[in-house]
């Protein structure tokens, strides 16, 4: 499910997120468990059946006989946890369709390492054996934001913008050291705590809409993925990123440099060169923005997203010998 109710700053509304989520969490779900088999069977009759199965297998790479380890939790033990309530509500949106006696492992938060046992996570490393990291669309309120950009690409400023938290994030610190105050880049830090970085702070309340006046928007990974990447790719601006290390439900591992975003070196040494190139070739930059918009569209069908999520969990319980 996606929450299209935006606050004035462009972010998802807490009221429209938490109220339905809490009603689902404390409401009855026996009727959904009765419908589950029919719901999953409907995938076979859909014209996009192969697409759905492909995404299910991308998110869930488990093989038969996957071992849950010594201390998995029952679905019935899921409870609202302080500081992790969005993860719990997003997980329970789909787990409530399944028998409460089933067992699983969940790791909530910004997960950057593959768990030792099959676990439901929001994020995982793109490379290497990441089969134990089974992706669900968690923390949607913060991460799955899409914007309706009213500004055409050629109406935007030929500049790049970055806003973000930088403490303990070496890549973002490196970026700020090079481009703070640069005429081609509007770069400011948000709530930098370290005294040495406070010179980069801005106290101005910046909306997501403000970013859209620029042709280029930096999407720099933080604790895991760049949380702004989804809404940037839904706009008519172009995302700029170094090679991505982590991925979420958005399947960042399937994004193609030069097609969906502009890729720069990890040290940003070629950023100005890339900006100069795309300023001289605006049709190529616009093509990237269009491709990004098309990529985003695959996530905008709520019914299909629900089917994929249920199938991911069904495969989890099947591969661990419970169904």
N, C-alpha and C positions, 0 to 999 in steps of 0.2 A: 504494500500500500504506500502511496506517496501523498505527501501533505502539501497541497498547492496553495494553502493559505499563507500568504507572505506578510511579514511585518514591513513597516516602512523602510527598514534597512535592507530588505531583500531576503532576509533569513526566514526560515520556517517558524511559524507561530507556535509557541509553547502550549497555548490553550488548545489549539486544534490538534496538537500531538498527544498531550497527556490525557485529556478527557476521554477520547475514544480508547486510548491504550489502557487506562485504568478500568474502564467499563468492560473491556475484553478480559482483562486479567482476573477480575473478580466475578465475572459473569459465567453462566453455565456454558459448557462446551460439549456435552454429551451428543447433541445433534450433529456436530461437526465430525465426531468420531464415527458416527453411523454413515456419514456421506463420504468419508475419506476414500474408500475403495473405488467408488464410482467416479470421484473427482480425479484420481490418478489414472483410471482407465480411460478417461476422456482424452488424455494426451495422444493416445494411439490414433484417434479419429481426426485429429487436427491437421490442417495443411502445413503447419509449421512444426510438426512433430519432430523432424530431424534436427531442426534448430534448437528446440527445447532440450532434447536429449544431449546435444553437443554441449550446451551450457551446463546442464546437470553434471556431466562428466568432467567439465572443466573445474567446476567448484568442488566436486567430490571425486577424488581420485582413488578412493579406497578399493581394495580387492577383497574377495571373500576370505573370511577367517581373520579379519582385522581384530586385534586384541585390545579391549577397552582398558586393560590394566587392572590394578588391584582395588581401586576405590572410585568407580564411577558413581554418579549421582542418579537418582530417579527423577523423571520429569516432574513428578509431584512435589519434589523438594525445591523447585524454582520459586524464589521469593524476591520481592522488590528489595534491592540492596542500595544503601545510601551511596551516592556517587556513581552507581552503575545502573540506575533505573531505566535509562533509555535502552541499554543492552538487554535487560530483562524483558521489557515490554516488546521490543522488536523480536526477540527469540520466541517469546510465548505466543506471539501472533500466529506462528505456524506450529509450534510444538503442541498447542492445545488441541490440534486435530488428531493426535496420536494417543494411544493408551498410556495412562500415567505411570504404569509399572515399568515402562521401558527405561533403559539406562543410557547415559551419555557422559561426556566430559565437555565442559564449556570453559573457555578462557576469554574473559571480557577485558576490554581495554585495547591499547595500541600494541598489538602482538607483532614482534619483529623476528621471532625465532620459531621454528617448527616444534610443536610439542612432542614429547616422547610417546604419547598415546593419541589415538584419533580424537580430535577436539573440534568443537564448533568455535570459530573465530571470526572476527571482523576483517583481519588483515594477515598477510603472510608474505614471506620472501617470494619473489618471482622465480628466481633460479634455484636449481638443485632439487632434491627430493622433498617436495612439500605436501605429500599425500596425507600426512596426519593433520594438516591444516585444512579443515572443511569450511568453506566460506558460506556465511549467510549475510544478508544485508542488514547489518547492525549499526546502531547509532545513526539511523537515517536522518533524524532531525538535523543533525549537524553536517553530515557528509553528502546526503542526496538532496541537493538544492539545484533547481534548474530555473533559469531566468528567461523572460521574454524580452529580448533586446530590441528596442525600437530604433537604435542607431545603425545606420549602414556603415560598413567597414570604411568606405572612402570619406565618410563624414567625421571620422575619429581622428584624434591627434596622433602624429607620427612619433609617439613616445611609448615607453614601457613603464609599467607601474608594479611596485611590490609593496604589500603590507603584510606583516606577519610577526609572530613571536619568534625571538631569536635566541633566547637563553638556552644554553646547552645544545645548540643546533649548529655544528661547525660549518655546514654548507651555507646556511643563512648568514652567519657572521662573516664568512668570507665574501659573500655577495655584498653585504653592507659596507665592508671595508673598501671595496673597489668602486661602488656606485652611489654611495650616499652623496648627494649634492651634484651628481652628474647631470648636465643639461638634457641628456637623452633619456634619463631614467628618473622617475619619481619614486624614491625608495625611502620608506620610513619603517621603524620598528614599532610594535605594539607592546606596551607594558613591559619593557625590558627591565629586569630586576637588578642585574649586575650594574654597579656604578659606572664601569668603563663603557657600557653600551647605552647608557641613558641619554647620551648626546644625540642618539639616533631616534629617540622616542618622539611620537606625536600624540598629543592629547585630544586631537580632533576626532570626533566621532565620524568614522568613514563608513558610508553605506556600500553595499555591494554594487548598487547602481552607479555610484561615482566611478568605479573602476572602468565601466563600460565606455567612458569617453576616450579611452586610450585604445590604440590598435593592438597593443601587445600587453599581456599580463603574465607576470612570472608565477609559475606554479611549482614551488620548491617544496620537496618532501620535508616533513617535520619529524615528529616522533615515528611516524610510518609514512603514509601517503600524503600528498598535498591535498588538504581538505577542500581547496577552492577549485580543483581541476574540473569537477563535474559542471559547476555553473559556468566556468570560463568556456568550456567546450560547448555549452548550450547557447552561448552568446555569439555575436558577430565579431568578437575580438579573437585573437589567436593566443593560445597558451604557449609559453616557453618553459622548457624544463631540461635539466640534465637527464641522463639515462636513469629510468625509474628502477628502483630496487624492490619496492613493495607493491602489493596489489590488494584490492578489495572486490566486492561484488561488481564493481565497475569494470573489472577485467583489464586493469592497466597493463598487464603483460601482453595484451593483444593490440595495444596502440602502436602505430607505425610512425616513426620519426619522418618528418617531411610530408606526411599525409594527414595525420591527426593533430600534430603539434610540431613546434620548432624545437629541435634538440640542440643544446649547447654543451660544451665540454664541462666536466665537473668543476673546473676552476674558473669557468665563465670567461676565459681568455678570448673566446671568439664571439661573445655576445654582440659587441658593437658591429663587428663584421656581418653577423647575421641580420641585425636590424637594418644596416645599410643595404644589404642585398634585397631584402623584402620590401624596403621602401622603394627601391628601383624596379621591383617586380611585384607590384601590388596584386596583379591577377593571381599569382601563385599563393600569396598570403590569403586571399579571399577563397581560393580553392581549399586550402587547409581548414578554414573556418567552416565551409560548407561540409566537408568530410567529417569534421568534428560534430556538427549538428546531426548528420545522418547517423553517426555512431551513437549519439545520445538517444535517438528516437527508439532504439531497441528496448530501452528501459521504461518506456512511458505507457505500456499496456498493463494496468494493474492486475487484470485477470491472469495474464500470462506470467507475470512476475510471481503471483501466488502459486501457480502450478509448478513453476520451476523450484520455488522454495520448498514446497511440500515434497517434490520428487527428490530434492537434495537430502532432506531428512529421511525420507523413506529408504533411500539408498544407504544412508548411514546406518540405520537400524538393520537393514538387510545384510550389509557387508559385515556387521558385527554379530551376525547370527541370531538376531532377535525377532525377525519377521520372515 
